Amino acid sequence: MSSTETTETNDGHDAHHDDHHDDHHDDHAGNHLSDWEYIKIGIWLAILTAIEVALFYFPPGGAEVPALLILMVVKFAIVAAYFMHLKGDKPVLTQVFVGGLLLAVAVYFAVFFAFELF
Amino acid sequence: MADVTARPYATPEDLEGPEEHHDAHDTATGVSNNKLAMWAFLGSDCLLFGALISTYLLLRRKSDGVDPEELFDIPFTSVSAFVLLMSSLTMVLAVSAANRRDGQRMRYWLMATALLGSIFIAGQVYEFTAFYNEGLGYTTNIFGSAFYTLTGFHGVHVSVGIVMLVSLFAMSATGRFNEDNAETVEIVGLYWHFVDVVWIVIFTIVYLIP
């Protein structure tokens, strides 16, 4: 039985069902990119990885570590924003994830200070 | 009951009846509970990896008798990092296909993602074996314990992700999917991308930063 047939045979309930599903589908479409755009982002991520490896072999003086950390954060942010769809999704999801991330950074500093300073 | 194997997705009526479908986003947050739960899990998993990375950073210098910089094979690990990064791309393409209700293409990308993940795990097994043969066991020194614990936990996460991907593929291939399962693919995708972003951090902090 196709979805069209379902709507015709059970008109009242299933018409609402289809409207709801379309809303759900549009909601997803709003923050999802086309396949080609995802491929372009993948190419950019590959280029950034190649730059990271190049920095390892050809370190630019004292800027190597900051450059690598910046590239790491940029790659992390791109994957989270576009592949995980945090950009354009409900803010509560970003809050939950970033909350955990900030706590993880806090754990690092807590452990660092506990072991290195005290 | 309709023949659910005749198309990539069965309708909700085929499997559960129409009432189940209406609950998807009727929540206080406007986000389905399953998706919110996955994000909460990922937030808590940040703490696990935060603790493991912190431990590694504090103990990385205690590598008596073994020089990590001589041990690491950066070209090999770079290829592994690239493979895992590309698996994130194939995963997002699987989610995209699922949202278009293109079951065949979704299964294609799911298998591509599982294959790339398996290549990454095979690389990790090879790397661990090579390190062991070079004299770095789990209990050789504190650096070894911290390194294997951090990268090993990540490897376990990737392996669990592969199991989820193969399960999704099998469920779709046998017709045990309905239209709502686009979100299931998205939730598994979130887990997979998280595994990728954790490796982005590990690759830089463990392997690239001297």
Chai-1 contact restraints between the chains, C-beta under 6 A:
chainA,res_idxA,chainB,res_idxB,connection_type,confidence,min_distance_angstrom,max_distance_angstrom,comment,restraint_id
A,M1,B,A2,contact,1.0,0.0,6.0,A-B,restraint_1
A,S3,B,T11,contact,1.0,0.0,6.0,A-B,restraint_2
A,H17,B,P18,contact,1.0,0.0,6.0,A-B,restraint_3
A,H24,B,A24,contact,1.0,0.0,6.0,A-B,restraint_4
A,H28,B,N99,contact,1.0,0.0,6.0,A-B,restraint_5
A,D35,B,L93,contact,1.0,0.0,6.0,A-B,restraint_6
A,D35,B,S96,contact,1.0,0.0,6.0,A-B,restraint_7
A,Y38,B,V92,contact,1.0,0.0,6.0,A-B,restraint_8
A,G42,B,L89,contact,1.0,0.0,6.0,A-B,restraint_9
A,L45,B,L85,contact,1.0,0.0,6.0,A-B,restraint_10
A,T49,B,F82,contact,1.0,0.0,6.0,A-B,restraint_11
A,V53,B,S78,contact,1.0,0.0,6.0,A-B,restraint_12
A,F56,B,L208,contact,1.0,0.0,6.0,A-B,restraint_13
A,V65,B,I209,contact,1.0,0.0,6.0,A-B,restraint_14
A,L68,B,T204,contact,1.0,0.0,6.0,A-B,restraint_15
A,L68,B,L208,contact,1.0,0.0,6.0,A-B,restraint_16
A,L68,B,I209,contact,1.0,0.0,6.0,A-B,restraint_17
A,M72,B,I200,contact,1.0,0.0,6.0,A-B,restraint_18
A,M72,B,T204,contact,1.0,0.0,6.0,A-B,restraint_19
A,K75,B,I200,contact,1.0,0.0,6.0,A-B,restraint_20
A,F76,B,V197,contact,1.0,0.0,6.0,A-B,restraint_21
A,F76,B,I200,contact,1.0,0.0,6.0,A-B,restraint_22
A,V79,B,H193,contact,1.0,0.0,6.0,A-B,restraint_23
A,V79,B,D196,contact,1.0,0.0,6.0,A-B,restraint_24
A,V79,B,V197,contact,1.0,0.0,6.0,A-B,restraint_25
A,F83,B,S88,contact,1.0,0.0,6.0,A-B,restraint_26
A,F83,B,V92,contact,1.0,0.0,6.0,A-B,restraint_27
A,F83,B,H193,contact,1.0,0.0,6.0,A-B,restraint_28
A,M84,B,L190,contact,1.0,0.0,6.0,A-B,restraint_29
A,M84,B,H193,contact,1.0,0.0,6.0,A-B,restraint_30
A,K90,B,G30,contact,1.0,0.0,6.0,A-B,restraint_31
A,K90,B,V31,contact,1.0,0.0,6.0,A-B,restraint_32
A,V92,B,T29,contact,1.0,0.0,6.0,A-B,restraint_33
A,L93,B,W39,contact,1.0,0.0,6.0,A-B,restraint_34
A,V96,B,W39,contact,1.0,0.0,6.0,A-B,restraint_35
A,V96,B,A40,contact,1.0,0.0,6.0,A-B,restraint_36
A,V96,B,G43,contact,1.0,0.0,6.0,A-B,restraint_37
A,F97,B,W39,contact,1.0,0.0,6.0,A-B,restraint_38
A,F97,B,L42,contact,1.0,0.0,6.0,A-B,restraint_39
A,F97,B,G43,contact,1.0,0.0,6.0,A-B,restraint_40
A,G99,B,G43,contact,1.0,0.0,6.0,A-B,restraint_41
A,G100,B,G43,contact,1.0,0.0,6.0,A-B,restraint_42
A,G100,B,S44,contact,1.0,0.0,6.0,A-B,restraint_43
A,G100,B,C46,contact,1.0,0.0,6.0,A-B,restraint_44
A,L101,B,C46,contact,1.0,0.0,6.0,A-B,restraint_45
A,L103,B,L47,contact,1.0,0.0,6.0,A-B,restraint_46
A,A104,B,C46,contact,1.0,0.0,6.0,A-B,restraint_47
A,A104,B,L47,contact,1.0,0.0,6.0,A-B,restraint_48
A,A104,B,G50,contact,1.0,0.0,6.0,A-B,restraint_49
A,V107,B,G50,contact,1.0,0.0,6.0,A-B,restraint_50
A,V107,B,A51,contact,1.0,0.0,6.0,A-B,restraint_51
A,V107,B,S54,contact,1.0,0.0,6.0,A-B,restraint_52
A,Y108,B,S54,contact,1.0,0.0,6.0,A-B,restraint_53
A,V111,B,S54,contact,1.0,0.0,6.0,A-B,restraint_54
A,F115,B,L58,contact,1.0,0.0,6.0,A-B,restraint_55
